[in-house]
């Protein structure tokens, strides 16, 4: 995995508590974190998530249980497993980000982005939704398995099916934020995943800056973020939406908070794009709203899966068809997201005040009205 760009080492710990299954990415104590590596990418029992990914893409069972499991379970993050939190003197107050995944994702599918934020001083709660959209998930410390649900009904009713899942996702985000409140208050939280001794939670008492909570999502997760923000009770101060899939969204009320929305060039289609554009022009009412498109990119490129695939496919794929190299792509997203959050947090939390973010190559990214026009032209072809 790519090393994280920030000044802090990163720790990870998984938890199942208060109706939430998630992995926490956080800035770690450098002494406790040691070299800063070794935590497993795929959480849970051996082979659990490797099998889930394999079943989703219809890999034969014998191959999933052997080669796929061996390859994926061996992957390690550039993060330590459950080290102590960074000292209060270095980071007195951690802004928090809640990350919500897309279809067939899970709690570590976007570990590169989540770990990058943690290395810059954020606490990131990357939730695993248990609504049937994760590649595979479970309850009760992985005793009760929940497989990915493939919709097989009439196409015209598919959106209604997703709307029901969206309702559950919104509730799970609310539960996640409530869990963060408990952690910050120092309340007792029973982590069902700590029985093996690997997932002992650090002490987050009075360390989480709940006044500066960011919601981030990809695809259906980005649509989930938008749906959450249209609830009058939401607790978030800004949002980052990546390739929002908004056809299942139901609400149209105003969203008066800052938002950065980044699109892969090859994702949108007319129906989804039109809904997103209406939301952007009429419902998103804050003046800090930034819309971008990253050229020559596909929908899954921001996930860790793209980085794995690139390692193998680059050897037999013509260079012109390889797309943006993952290292460059992740750096570009890191710079855009970091610059946006620095502006949002200015005067609210100093965690990014001393961090400089470079401008992204104009040959790679389009912004604002130029980005909208570019996507519109693509869909007319």
Secondary structure, DSSP 8 states (H G I E B T S, - for coil): -----SSSEEEEEEEEETTEEEEEEEEE-HHHHTTS---BSS-SSTTHHHHHHHHHTT--HHHIIIIIHHHHHT-B-SSEES--B--TTT-SSEEEEEEE--TT--TTTTHHHHHHHHHTT-EEEEE---SS-SSEEEETTTTEEEE-----S-GGGHHHHHHHHHHHHHHHHHHHHHHHHHHHHT-----TTGGGSS------TTTEEEEEEEEEEETHHHHHHHHHHTSTT---SEEEEES---TT------B-SEEEEEEETTT--HHHHHHHHHIIIIIB--S-EEEEEETT--TTTTSHHHHHHHHHHTTTS-GGGS-S-HHHHHHHHHHHHHHHHHHHHTTT-GGGTT-------TTTEEEHHHHHHHHHHHHH-
